[in-house]
Amino acid sequence: MREKKFSVQEVAIAQKELMNPIIRAAHDFLQFIDVKPIQNQFALIKQQQKQAVFDLNRLSIFDENS
């Protein structure tokens, strides 16, 4: 906070969230474990799924002209 990396509003929101015991426990858990590798794996899976959808050929059996 002393380095002024965050606005006053962001600090107030964070303080309010940390007052809630459930949200505080979730933040503590996320800080305890390293979730970055898991997030990267999910991002890679999503990217592969998007690419697989683009690789599909369009079926024309339901077109009116065929």
PQR file with spaces between the fields and no chain letter, atoms N, CA, C, O and H, PARSE charges and radii, in Angstrom:
ATOM       1  N    MET     1       0.817   -1.191    0.000 -0.4000 1.5000
ATOM       2  CA   MET     1       0.000    0.000    0.000 -0.0000 2.0000
ATOM       3  C    MET     1       0.863    1.258    0.000  0.5500 1.7000
ATOM       4  O    MET     1       0.465    2.281   -0.558 -0.5500 1.4000
ATOM       5  N    ARG     2       2.007    1.194    0.604 -0.4000 1.5000
ATOM       6  CA   ARG     2       2.860    2.375    0.670 -0.0000 2.0000
ATOM       7  C    ARG     2       3.419    2.756   -0.691  0.5500 1.7000
ATOM       8  O    ARG     2       3.724    3.923   -0.938 -0.5500 1.4000
ATOM       9  H    ARG     2       2.331    0.363    1.057  0.4000 1.0000
ATOM      10  N    GLU     3       3.553    1.780   -1.568 -0.4000 1.5000
ATOM      11  CA   GLU     3       4.097    2.057   -2.896 -0.0000 2.0000
ATOM      12  C    GLU     3       3.035    2.582   -3.853  0.5500 1.7000
ATOM      13  O    GLU     3       3.343    2.896   -5.002 -0.5500 1.4000
ATOM      14  H    GLU     3       3.305    0.833   -1.368  0.4000 1.0000
ATOM      15  N    LYS     4       1.807    2.679   -3.405 -0.4000 1.5000
ATOM      16  CA   LYS     4       0.686    3.213   -4.206 -0.0000 2.0000
ATOM      17  C    LYS     4       0.459    2.400   -5.475  0.5500 1.7000
ATOM      18  O    LYS     4       0.186    2.962   -6.535 -0.5500 1.4000
ATOM      19  H    LYS     4       1.556    2.424   -2.471  0.4000 1.0000
ATOM      20  N    LYS     5       0.572    1.065   -5.368 -0.4000 1.5000
ATOM      21  CA   LYS     5       0.309    0.204   -6.525 -0.0000 2.0000
ATOM      22  C    LYS     5      -1.188    0.063   -6.774  0.5500 1.7000
ATOM      23  O    LYS     5      -1.609   -0.220   -7.895 -0.5500 1.4000
ATOM      24  H    LYS     5       0.794    0.608   -4.506  0.4000 1.0000
ATOM      25  N    PHE     6      -1.993    0.261   -5.729 -0.4000 1.5000
ATOM      26  CA   PHE     6      -3.426    0.054   -5.835 -0.0000 2.0000
ATOM      27  C    PHE     6      -4.157    1.341   -5.454  0.5500 1.7000
ATOM      28  O    PHE     6      -3.679    2.125   -4.634 -0.5500 1.4000
ATOM      29  H    PHE     6      -1.651    0.491   -4.818  0.4000 1.0000
ATOM      30  N    SER     7      -5.308    1.540   -6.056 -0.4000 1.5000
ATOM      31  CA   SER     7      -6.101    2.723   -5.735 -0.0000 2.0000
ATOM      32  C    SER     7      -6.759    2.537   -4.370  0.5500 1.7000
ATOM      33  O    SER     7      -6.808    1.430   -3.835 -0.5500 1.4000
ATOM      34  H    SER     7      -5.697    0.903   -6.722  0.4000 1.0000
ATOM      35  N    VAL     8      -7.255    3.620   -3.826 -0.4000 1.5000
ATOM      36  CA   VAL     8      -7.932    3.583   -2.530 -0.0000 2.0000
ATOM      37  C    VAL     8      -9.166    2.692   -2.606  0.5500 1.7000
ATOM      38  O    VAL     8      -9.477    1.970   -1.659 -0.5500 1.4000
ATOM      39  H    VAL     8      -7.215    4.519   -4.260  0.4000 1.0000
ATOM      40  N    GLN     9      -9.863    2.745   -3.730 -0.4000 1.5000
ATOM      41  CA   GLN     9     -11.062    1.926   -3.917 -0.0000 2.0000
ATOM      42  C    GLN     9     -10.710    0.431   -3.929  0.5500 1.7000
ATOM      43  O    GLN     9     -11.410   -0.374   -3.314 -0.5500 1.4000
ATOM      44  H    GLN     9      -9.610    3.331   -4.500  0.4000 1.0000
ATOM      45  N    GLU    10      -9.638    0.062   -4.620 -0.4000 1.5000
ATOM      46  CA   GLU    10      -9.223   -1.342   -4.656 -0.0000 2.0000
ATOM      47  C    GLU    10      -8.838   -1.843   -3.273  0.5500 1.7000
ATOM      48  O    GLU    10      -9.154   -2.978   -2.917 -0.5500 1.4000
ATOM      49  H    GLU    10      -9.069    0.716   -5.119  0.4000 1.0000
ATOM      50  N    VAL    11      -8.170   -1.025   -2.501 -0.4000 1.5000
ATOM      51  CA   VAL    11      -7.779   -1.407   -1.143 -0.0000 2.0000
ATOM      52  C    VAL    11      -9.017   -1.582   -0.270  0.5500 1.7000
ATOM      53  O    VAL    11      -9.096   -2.527    0.515 -0.5500 1.4000
ATOM      54  H    VAL    11      -7.913   -0.103   -2.790  0.4000 1.0000
ATOM      55  N    ALA    12      -9.985   -0.673   -0.404 -0.4000 1.5000
ATOM      56  CA   ALA    12     -11.214   -0.770    0.389 -0.0000 2.0000
ATOM      57  C    ALA    12     -11.993   -2.036    0.048  0.5500 1.7000
ATOM      58  O    ALA    12     -12.520   -2.697    0.942 -0.5500 1.4000
ATOM      59  H    ALA    12      -9.920    0.095   -1.042  0.4000 1.0000
ATOM      60  N    ILE    13     -12.069   -2.377   -1.232 -0.4000 1.5000
ATOM      61  CA   ILE    13     -12.776   -3.595   -1.653 -0.0000 2.0000
ATOM      62  C    ILE    13     -12.071   -4.827   -1.091  0.5500 1.7000
ATOM      63  O    ILE    13     -12.725   -5.746   -0.598 -0.5500 1.4000
ATOM      64  H    ILE    13     -11.641   -1.840   -1.958  0.4000 1.0000
ATOM      65  N    ALA    14     -10.751   -4.847   -1.162 -0.4000 1.5000
ATOM      66  CA   ALA    14      -9.994   -5.988   -0.633 -0.0000 2.0000
ATOM      67  C    ALA    14     -10.187   -6.127    0.876  0.5500 1.7000
ATOM      68  O    ALA    14     -10.351   -7.237    1.382 -0.5500 1.4000
ATOM      69  H    ALA    14     -10.220   -4.100   -1.561  0.4000 1.0000
ATOM      70  N    GLN    15     -10.166   -5.015    1.588 -0.4000 1.5000
ATOM      71  CA   GLN    15     -10.367   -5.074    3.038 -0.0000 2.0000
ATOM      72  C    GLN    15     -11.762   -5.585    3.373  0.5500 1.7000
ATOM      73  O    GLN    15     -11.932   -6.374    4.303 -0.5500 1.4000
ATOM      74  H    GLN    15     -10.033   -4.113    1.177  0.4000 1.0000
ATOM      75  N    LYS    16     -12.763   -5.135    2.612 -0.4000 1.5000
ATOM      76  CA   LYS    16     -14.137   -5.585    2.846 -0.0000 2.0000
ATOM      77  C    LYS    16     -14.264   -7.086    2.590  0.5500 1.7000
ATOM      78  O    LYS    16     -14.914   -7.797    3.356 -0.5500 1.4000
ATOM      79  H    LYS    16     -12.625   -4.494    1.856  0.4000 1.0000
ATOM      80  N    GLU    17     -13.642   -7.565    1.513 -0.4000 1.5000
ATOM      81  CA   GLU    17     -13.701   -8.997    1.199 -0.0000 2.0000
ATOM      82  C    GLU    17     -13.038   -9.823    2.287  0.5500 1.7000
ATOM      83  O    GLU    17     -13.547  -10.881    2.659 -0.5500 1.4000
ATOM      84  H    GLU    17     -13.114   -6.988    0.891  0.4000 1.0000
ATOM      85  N    LEU    18     -11.907   -9.355    2.803 -0.4000 1.5000
ATOM      86  CA   LEU    18     -11.171  -10.131    3.800 -0.0000 2.0000
ATOM      87  C    LEU    18     -11.856  -10.141    5.163  0.5500 1.7000
ATOM      88  O    LEU    18     -11.490  -10.936    6.029 -0.5500 1.4000
ATOM      89  H    LEU    18     -11.493   -8.496    2.501  0.4000 1.0000
ATOM      90  N    MET    19     -12.839   -9.273    5.366 -0.4000 1.5000
ATOM      91  CA   MET    19     -13.603   -9.302    6.616 -0.0000 2.0000
ATOM      92  C    MET    19     -14.598  -10.458    6.631  0.5500 1.7000
ATOM      93  O    MET    19     -14.994  -10.919    7.702 -0.5500 1.4000
ATOM      94  H    MET    19     -13.136   -8.627    4.663  0.4000 1.0000
ATOM      95  N    ASN    20     -15.003  -10.928    5.459 -0.4000 1.5000
ATOM      96  CA   ASN    20     -15.905  -12.069    5.345 -0.0000 2.0000
ATOM      97  C    ASN    20     -15.093  -13.341    5.580  0.5500 1.7000
ATOM      98  O    ASN    20     -14.133  -13.589    4.850 -0.5500 1.4000
ATOM      99  H    ASN    20     -14.682  -10.554    4.589  0.4000 1.0000
ATOM     100  N    PRO    21     -15.454  -14.167    6.592 -0.5600 1.5000
ATOM     101  CA   PRO    21     -14.632  -15.344    6.908  0.2800 2.0000
ATOM     102  C    PRO    21     -14.559  -16.377    5.785  0.5500 1.7000
ATOM     103  O    PRO    21     -13.542  -17.056    5.641 -0.5500 1.4000
ATOM     104  N    ILE    22     -15.602  -16.504    5.003 -0.4000 1.5000
ATOM     105  CA   ILE    22     -15.602  -17.494    3.919 -0.0000 2.0000
ATOM     106  C    ILE    22     -14.665  -17.043    2.799  0.5500 1.7000
ATOM     107  O    ILE    22     -13.857  -17.827    2.300 -0.5500 1.4000
ATOM     108  H    ILE    22     -16.428  -15.952    5.120  0.4000 1.0000
ATOM     109  N    ILE    23     -14.780  -15.786    2.414 -0.4000 1.5000
ATOM     110  CA   ILE    23     -13.909  -15.257    1.363 -0.0000 2.0000
ATOM     111  C    ILE    23     -12.464  -15.238    1.849  0.5500 1.7000
ATOM     112  O    ILE    23     -11.541  -15.505    1.079 -0.5500 1.4000
ATOM     113  H    ILE    23     -15.436  -15.149    2.820  0.4000 1.0000
ATOM     114  N    ARG    24     -12.269  -14.922    3.133 -0.4000 1.5000
ATOM     115  CA   ARG    24     -10.910  -14.904    3.703 -0.0000 2.0000
ATOM     116  C    ARG    24     -10.286  -16.298    3.623  0.5500 1.7000
ATOM     117  O    ARG    24      -9.116  -16.438    3.266 -0.5500 1.4000
ATOM     118  H    ARG    24     -13.018  -14.706    3.759  0.4000 1.0000
ATOM     119  N    ALA    25     -11.070  -17.327    3.957 -0.4000 1.5000
ATOM     120  CA   ALA    25     -10.563  -18.698    3.882 -0.0000 2.0000
ATOM     121  C    ALA    25     -10.202  -19.069    2.446  0.5500 1.7000
ATOM     122  O    ALA    25      -9.198  -19.741    2.208 -0.5500 1.4000
ATOM     123  H    ALA    25     -12.021  -17.213    4.247  0.4000 1.0000
ATOM     124  N    ALA    26     -11.023  -18.631    1.490 -0.4000 1.5000
ATOM     125  CA   ALA    26     -10.740  -18.919    0.080 -0.0000 2.0000
ATOM     126  C    ALA    26      -9.451  -18.226   -0.359  0.5500 1.7000
ATOM     127  O    ALA    26      -8.634  -18.829   -1.054 -0.5500 1.4000
ATOM     128  H    ALA    26     -11.838  -18.086    1.684  0.4000 1.0000
ATOM     129  N    HIS    27      -9.264  -16.977    0.037 -0.4000 1.5000
ATOM     130  CA   HIS    27      -8.027  -16.258   -0.302 -0.0000 2.0000
ATOM     131  C    HIS    27      -6.808  -16.912    0.338  0.5500 1.7000
ATOM     132  O    HIS    27      -5.756  -17.043   -0.288 -0.5500 1.4000
ATOM     133  H    HIS    27      -9.928  -16.488    0.603  0.4000 1.0000
ATOM     134  N    ASP    28      -6.969  -17.323    1.601 -0.4000 1.5000
ATOM     135  CA   ASP    28      -5.856  -17.991    2.283 -0.0000 2.0000
ATOM     136  C    ASP    28      -5.490  -19.293    1.577  0.5500 1.7000
ATOM     137  O    ASP    28      -4.311  -19.614    1.431 -0.5500 1.4000
ATOM     138  H    ASP    28      -7.824  -17.218    2.109  0.4000 1.0000
ATOM     139  N    PHE    29      -6.497  -20.037    1.143 -0.4000 1.5000
ATOM     140  CA   PHE    29      -6.263  -21.297    0.448 -0.0000 2.0000
ATOM     141  C    PHE    29      -5.538  -21.053   -0.870  0.5500 1.7000
ATOM     142  O    PHE    29      -4.583  -21.755   -1.201 -0.5500 1.4000
ATOM     143  H    PHE    29      -7.455  -19.776    1.262  0.4000 1.0000
ATOM     144  N    LEU    30      -5.999  -20.053   -1.621 -0.4000 1.5000
ATOM     145  CA   LEU    30      -5.365  -19.759   -2.905 -0.0000 2.0000
ATOM     146  C    LEU    30      -3.933  -19.281   -2.732  0.5500 1.7000
ATOM     147  O    LEU    30      -3.092  -19.531   -3.595 -0.5500 1.4000
ATOM     148  H    LEU    30      -6.776  -19.483   -1.352  0.4000 1.0000
ATOM     149  N    GLN    31      -3.643  -18.601   -1.636 -0.4000 1.5000
ATOM     150  CA   GLN    31      -2.285  -18.160   -1.372 -0.0000 2.0000
ATOM     151  C    GLN    31      -1.413  -19.310   -0.884  0.5500 1.7000
ATOM     152  O    GLN    31      -0.197  -19.291   -1.074 -0.5500 1.4000
ATOM     153  H    GLN    31      -4.326  -18.398   -0.934  0.4000 1.0000
ATOM     154  N    PHE    32      -2.025  -20.309   -0.257 -0.4000 1.5000
ATOM     155  CA   PHE    32      -1.283  -21.447    0.284 -0.0000 2.0000
ATOM     156  C    PHE    32      -0.811  -22.380   -0.814  0.5500 1.7000
ATOM     157  O    PHE    32       0.326  -22.851   -0.786 -0.5500 1.4000
ATOM     158  H    PHE    32      -3.012  -20.325   -0.102  0.4000 1.0000
ATOM     159  N    ILE    33      -1.685  -22.652   -1.790 -0.4000 1.5000
ATOM     160  CA   ILE    33      -1.308  -23.552   -2.886 -0.0000 2.0000
ATOM     161  C    ILE    33      -0.936  -22.732   -4.110  0.5500 1.7000
ATOM     162  O    ILE    33      -1.334  -21.575   -4.247 -0.5500 1.4000
ATOM     163  H    ILE    33      -2.609  -22.269   -1.813  0.4000 1.0000
ATOM     164  N    ASP    34      -0.186  -23.334   -4.974 -0.4000 1.5000
ATOM     165  CA   ASP    34       0.214  -22.678   -6.213 -0.0000 2.0000
ATOM     166  C    ASP    34      -0.757  -23.111   -7.305  0.5500 1.7000
ATOM     167  O    ASP    34      -0.640  -24.215   -7.837 -0.5500 1.4000
ATOM     168  H    ASP    34       0.137  -24.274   -4.863  0.4000 1.0000
ATOM     169  N    VAL    35      -1.710  -22.255   -7.639 -0.4000 1.5000
ATOM     170  CA   VAL    35      -2.731  -22.612   -8.618 -0.0000 2.0000
ATOM     171  C    VAL    35      -2.344  -22.224  -10.043  0.5500 1.7000
ATOM     172  O    VAL    35      -3.078  -22.533  -10.981 -0.5500 1.4000
ATOM     173  H    VAL    35      -1.805  -21.359   -7.207  0.4000 1.0000
ATOM     174  N    LYS    36      -1.221  -21.561  -10.221 -0.4000 1.5000
ATOM     175  CA   LYS    36      -0.819  -21.109  -11.555 -0.0000 2.0000
ATOM     176  C    LYS    36      -0.658  -22.277  -12.539  0.5500 1.7000
ATOM     177  O    LYS    36      -1.147  -22.176  -13.664 -0.5500 1.4000
ATOM     178  H    LYS    36      -0.624  -21.310   -9.459  0.4000 1.0000
ATOM     179  N    PRO    37       0.011  -23.386  -12.162 -0.5600 1.5000
ATOM     180  CA   PRO    37       0.118  -24.507  -13.118  0.2800 2.0000
ATOM     181  C    PRO    37      -1.242  -25.096  -13.505  0.5500 1.7000
ATOM     182  O    PRO    37      -1.450  -25.510  -14.645 -0.5500 1.4000
ATOM     183  N    ILE    38      -2.161  -25.125  -12.538 -0.4000 1.5000
ATOM     184  CA   ILE    38      -3.494  -25.663  -12.826 -0.0000 2.0000
ATOM     185  C    ILE    38      -4.223  -24.735  -13.791  0.5500 1.7000
ATOM     186  O    ILE    38      -4.873  -25.197  -14.729 -0.5500 1.4000
ATOM     187  H    ILE    38      -1.992  -24.789  -11.612  0.4000 1.0000
ATOM     188  N    GLN    39      -4.116  -23.430  -13.564 -0.4000 1.5000
ATOM     189  CA   GLN    39      -4.750  -22.475  -14.467 -0.0000 2.0000
ATOM     190  C    GLN    39      -4.162  -22.575  -15.867  0.5500 1.7000
ATOM     191  O    GLN    39      -4.890  -22.464  -16.854 -0.5500 1.4000
ATOM     192  H    GLN    39      -3.588  -23.055  -12.802  0.4000 1.0000
ATOM     193  N    ASN    40      -2.877  -22.779  -15.961 -0.4000 1.5000
ATOM     194  CA   ASN    40      -2.234  -22.918  -17.273 -0.0000 2.0000
ATOM     195  C    ASN    40      -2.728  -24.166  -17.996  0.5500 1.7000
ATOM     196  O    ASN    40      -2.922  -24.145  -19.211 -0.5500 1.4000
ATOM     197  H    ASN    40      -2.286  -22.870  -15.160  0.4000 1.0000
ATOM     198  N    GLN    41      -2.932  -25.259  -17.248 -0.4000 1.5000
ATOM     199  CA   GLN    41      -3.439  -26.488  -17.870 -0.0000 2.0000
ATOM     200  C    GLN    41      -4.853  -26.272  -18.398  0.5500 1.7000
ATOM     201  O    GLN    41      -5.177  -26.715  -19.500 -0.5500 1.4000
ATOM     202  H    GLN    41      -2.773  -25.276  -16.261  0.4000 1.0000
ATOM     203  N    PHE    42      -5.702  -25.589  -17.615 -0.4000 1.5000
ATOM     204  CA   PHE    42      -7.065  -25.318  -18.069 -0.0000 2.0000
ATOM     205  C    PHE    42      -7.064  -24.411  -19.291  0.5500 1.7000
ATOM     206  O    PHE    42      -7.870  -24.600  -20.203 -0.5500 1.4000
ATOM     207  H    PHE    42      -5.439  -25.230  -16.720  0.4000 1.0000
ATOM     208  N    ALA    43      -6.182  -23.442  -19.318 -0.4000 1.5000
ATOM     209  CA   ALA    43      -6.094  -22.549  -20.474 -0.0000 2.0000
ATOM     210  C    ALA    43      -5.670  -23.326  -21.709  0.5500 1.7000
ATOM     211  O    ALA    43      -6.182  -23.086  -22.803 -0.5500 1.4000
ATOM     212  H    ALA    43      -5.528  -23.288  -18.577  0.4000 1.0000
ATOM     213  N    LEU    44      -4.735  -24.259  -21.541 -0.4000 1.5000
ATOM     214  CA   LEU    44      -4.279  -25.076  -22.660 -0.0000 2.0000
ATOM     215  C    LEU    44      -5.400  -25.971  -23.166  0.5500 1.7000
ATOM     216  O    LEU    44      -5.567  -26.132  -24.375 -0.5500 1.4000
ATOM     217  H    LEU    44      -4.319  -24.455  -20.652  0.4000 1.0000
ATOM     218  N    ILE    45      -6.167  -26.554  -22.256 -0.4000 1.5000
ATOM     219  CA   ILE    45      -7.290  -27.414  -22.648 -0.0000 2.0000
ATOM     220  C    ILE    45      -8.340  -26.601  -23.396  0.5500 1.7000
ATOM     221  O    ILE    45      -8.853  -27.051  -24.420 -0.5500 1.4000
ATOM     222  H    ILE    45      -6.031  -26.424  -21.274  0.4000 1.0000
ATOM     223  N    LYS    46      -8.667  -25.399  -22.894 -0.4000 1.5000
ATOM     224  CA   LYS    46      -9.649  -24.555  -23.569 -0.0000 2.0000
ATOM     225  C    LYS    46      -9.175  -24.185  -24.970  0.5500 1.7000
ATOM     226  O    LYS    46      -9.965  -24.165  -25.914 -0.5500 1.4000
ATOM     227  H    LYS    46      -8.249  -25.034  -22.062  0.4000 1.0000
ATOM     228  N    GLN    47      -7.889  -23.894  -25.100 -0.4000 1.5000
ATOM     229  CA   GLN    47      -7.340  -23.531  -26.405 -0.0000 2.0000
ATOM     230  C    GLN    47      -7.438  -24.709  -27.361  0.5500 1.7000
ATOM     231  O    GLN    47      -7.760  -24.521  -28.534 -0.5500 1.4000
ATOM     232  H    GLN    47      -7.247  -23.910  -24.334  0.4000 1.0000
ATOM     233  N    GLN    48      -7.168  -25.917  -26.888 -0.4000 1.5000
ATOM     234  CA   GLN    48      -7.252  -27.100  -27.736 -0.0000 2.0000
ATOM     235  C    GLN    48      -8.692  -27.369  -28.140  0.5500 1.7000
ATOM     236  O    GLN    48      -8.950  -27.781  -29.271 -0.5500 1.4000
ATOM     237  H    GLN    48      -6.906  -26.070  -25.935  0.4000 1.0000
ATOM     238  N    GLN    49      -9.638  -27.141  -27.224 -0.4000 1.5000
ATOM     239  CA   GLN    49     -11.039  -27.362  -27.548 -0.0000 2.0000
ATOM     240  C    GLN    49     -11.508  -26.368  -28.607  0.5500 1.7000
ATOM     241  O    GLN    49     -12.238  -26.742  -29.526 -0.5500 1.4000
ATOM     242  H    GLN    49      -9.428  -26.806  -26.305  0.4000 1.0000
ATOM     243  N    LYS    50     -11.098  -25.109  -28.489 -0.4000 1.5000
ATOM     244  CA   LYS    50     -11.483  -24.113  -29.492 -0.0000 2.0000
ATOM     245  C    LYS    50     -10.923  -24.489  -30.852  0.5500 1.7000
ATOM     246  O    LYS    50     -11.604  -24.358  -31.869 -0.5500 1.4000
ATOM     247  H    LYS    50     -10.505  -24.805  -27.743  0.4000 1.0000
ATOM     248  N    GLN    51      -9.692  -24.953  -30.870 -0.4000 1.5000
ATOM     249  CA   GLN    51      -9.072  -25.331  -32.138 -0.0000 2.0000
ATOM     250  C    GLN    51      -9.799  -26.534  -32.729  0.5500 1.7000
ATOM     251  O    GLN    51      -9.984  -26.597  -33.944 -0.5500 1.4000
ATOM     252  H    GLN    51      -9.138  -25.059  -30.044  0.4000 1.0000
ATOM     253  N    ALA    52     -10.214  -27.485  -31.904 -0.4000 1.5000
ATOM     254  CA   ALA    52     -10.923  -28.664  -32.389 -0.0000 2.0000
ATOM     255  C    ALA    52     -12.260  -28.268  -33.005  0.5500 1.7000
ATOM     256  O    ALA    52     -12.677  -28.862  -33.999 -0.5500 1.4000
ATOM     257  H    ALA    52     -10.064  -27.434  -30.916  0.4000 1.0000
ATOM     258  N    VAL    53     -12.937  -27.279  -32.433 -0.4000 1.5000
ATOM     259  CA   VAL    53     -14.212  -26.834  -32.980 -0.0000 2.0000
ATOM     260  C    VAL    53     -14.003  -26.181  -34.339  0.5500 1.7000
ATOM     261  O    VAL    53     -14.807  -26.387  -35.248 -0.5500 1.4000
ATOM     262  H    VAL    53     -12.599  -26.796  -31.626  0.4000 1.0000
ATOM     263  N    PHE    54     -12.954  -25.409  -34.493 -0.4000 1.5000
ATOM     264  CA   PHE    54     -12.697  -24.760  -35.774 -0.0000 2.0000
ATOM     265  C    PHE    54     -12.299  -25.763  -36.848  0.5500 1.7000
ATOM     266  O    PHE    54     -12.467  -25.487  -38.036 -0.5500 1.4000
ATOM     267  H    PHE    54     -12.301  -25.241  -33.754  0.4000 1.0000
ATOM     268  N    ASP    55     -11.783  -26.907  -36.460 -0.4000 1.5000
ATOM     269  CA   ASP    55     -11.357  -27.911  -37.426 -0.0000 2.0000
ATOM     270  C    ASP    55     -12.521  -28.756  -37.948  0.5500 1.7000
ATOM     271  O    ASP    55     -12.336  -29.540  -38.878 -0.5500 1.4000
ATOM     272  H    ASP    55     -11.646  -27.131  -35.495  0.4000 1.0000
ATOM     273  N    LEU    56     -13.700  -28.612  -37.376 -0.4000 1.5000
ATOM     274  CA   LEU    56     -14.840  -29.411  -37.799 -0.0000 2.0000
ATOM     275  C    LEU    56     -15.357  -28.941  -39.157  0.5500 1.7000
ATOM     276  O    LEU    56     -15.361  -27.747  -39.460 -0.5500 1.4000
ATOM     277  H    LEU    56     -13.850  -27.975  -36.621  0.4000 1.0000
ATOM     278  N    ASN    57     -15.788  -29.897  -39.957 -0.4000 1.5000
ATOM     279  CA   ASN    57     -16.391  -29.577  -41.248 -0.0000 2.0000
ATOM     280  C    ASN    57     -17.887  -29.374  -41.055  0.5500 1.7000
ATOM     281  O    ASN    57     -18.508  -30.015  -40.207 -0.5500 1.4000
ATOM     282  H    ASN    57     -15.784  -30.866  -39.711  0.4000 1.0000
ATOM     283  N    ARG    58     -18.441  -28.501  -41.829 -0.4000 1.5000
ATOM     284  CA   ARG    58     -19.863  -28.204  -41.727 -0.0000 2.0000
ATOM     285  C    ARG    58     -20.661  -29.274  -42.458  0.5500 1.7000
ATOM     286  O    ARG    58     -20.347  -29.639  -43.591 -0.5500 1.4000
ATOM     287  H    ARG    58     -17.936  -27.980  -42.517  0.4000 1.0000
ATOM     288  N    LEU    59     -21.700  -29.769  -41.791 -0.4000 1.5000
ATOM     289  CA   LEU    59     -22.576  -30.742  -42.427 -0.0000 2.0000
ATOM     290  C    LEU    59     -23.636  -30.003  -43.228  0.5500 1.7000
ATOM     291  O    LEU    59     -24.195  -29.010  -42.763 -0.5500 1.4000
ATOM     292  H    LEU    59     -21.955  -29.472  -40.870  0.4000 1.0000
ATOM     293  N    SER    60     -23.904  -30.481  -44.407 -0.4000 1.5000
ATOM     294  CA   SER    60     -24.880  -29.800  -45.261 -0.0000 2.0000
ATOM     295  C    SER    60     -26.140  -30.650  -45.463  0.5500 1.7000
ATOM     296  O    SER    60     -26.942  -30.332  -46.340 -0.5500 1.4000
ATOM     297  H    SER    60     -23.450  -31.288  -44.784  0.4000 1.0000
ATOM     298  N    ILE    61     -26.336  -31.692  -44.703 -0.4000 1.5000
ATOM     299  CA   ILE    61     -27.492  -32.563  -44.946 -0.0000 2.0000
ATOM     300  C    ILE    61     -28.805  -31.898  -44.567  0.5500 1.7000
ATOM     301  O    ILE    61     -29.867  -32.318  -45.026 -0.5500 1.4000
ATOM     302  H    ILE    61     -25.684  -31.950  -43.990  0.4000 1.0000
ATOM     303  N    PHE    62     -28.743  -30.862  -43.729 -0.4000 1.5000
ATOM     304  CA   PHE    62     -29.966  -30.202  -43.322 -0.0000 2.0000
ATOM     305  C    PHE    62     -30.226  -28.889  -44.079  0.5500 1.7000
ATOM     306  O    PHE    62     -31.183  -28.173  -43.783 -0.5500 1.4000
ATOM     307  H    PHE    62     -27.880  -30.521  -43.355  0.4000 1.0000
ATOM     308  N    ASP    63     -29.378  -28.591  -45.039 -0.4000 1.5000
ATOM     309  CA   ASP    63     -29.575  -27.392  -45.839 -0.0000 2.0000
ATOM     310  C    ASP    63     -30.791  -27.582  -46.760  0.5500 1.7000
ATOM     311  O    ASP    63     -31.075  -28.695  -47.203 -0.5500 1.4000
ATOM     312  H    ASP    63     -28.601  -29.173  -45.279  0.4000 1.0000
ATOM     313  N    GLU    64     -31.485  -26.507  -47.032 -0.4000 1.5000
ATOM     314  CA   GLU    64     -32.668  -26.584  -47.875 -0.0000 2.0000
ATOM     315  C    GLU    64     -32.306  -26.842  -49.335  0.5500 1.7000
ATOM     316  O    GLU    64     -33.086  -27.457  -50.062 -0.5500 1.4000
ATOM     317  H    GLU    64     -31.255  -25.603  -46.672  0.4000 1.0000
ATOM     318  N    ASN    65     -31.153  -26.389  -49.768 -0.4000 1.5000
ATOM     319  CA   ASN    65     -30.770  -26.532  -51.176 -0.0000 2.0000
ATOM     320  C    ASN    65     -30.246  -27.926  -51.528  0.5500 1.7000
ATOM     321  O    ASN    65     -30.115  -28.243  -52.711 -0.5500 1.4000
ATOM     322  H    ASN    65     -30.519  -25.889  -49.177  0.4000 1.0000
ATOM     323  N    SER    66     -29.949  -28.749  -50.555 -0.4000 1.5000
ATOM     324  CA   SER    66     -29.352  -30.058  -50.878 -0.0000 2.0000
ATOM     325  C    SER    66     -30.383  -31.142  -51.024  0.5500 1.7000
ATOM     326  O    SER    66     -30.037  -32.292  -51.294 -0.5500 1.4000
ATOM     327  H    SER    66     -30.055  -28.491  -49.595  0.4000 1.0000
